[in-house]
Amino acid sequence: MAKYKATSNVVFTGDELDQSFIEDEIYDLPVKTADDLNNRGALSHPELSPFLVRVDNKKEETEEVEK
């Protein structure tokens, strides 16, 4: 599992999967799932790709400590 941030509001459907993502929200996803969703999204909306970007955990922890 890894943390991913959605870069836009998007809904993926099909193959028994209905998953929605809200822009700037952080999600825990298996790496393979995130890669598959990004690949599917690149085919349908390349101008918005990538939809999910991996978040650096160390950066997040640092920001939380600084607050």
Residue pairs with C-beta under 8 A, 6 or more apart in sequence:
1 28
1 29
1 30
1 31
2 28
2 29
2 30
2 31
2 34
2 54
2 55
3 26
3 27
3 28
3 54
3 55
3 57
3 60
4 26
4 27
4 28
4 29
4 34
4 52
4 53
4 54
4 55
5 24
5 25
5 26
5 27
5 52
5 53
5 55
6 21
6 22
6 23
6 24
6 25
6 27
6 51
6 52
7 23
7 48
7 50
7 51
7 52
7 53
8 23
8 48
8 51
9 20
9 21
9 22
9 23
10 20
10 21
10 41
10 48
10 51
11 18
11 19
11 20
11 21
12 18
12 19
12 20
12 21
12 37
12 40
12 41
19 37
21 27
21 51
21 52
26 55
26 60
27 52
29 37
29 52
34 52
34 54
37 51
37 52
38 49
38 50
38 51
38 52
41 48
41 49
41 50
41 51
42 49
42 50
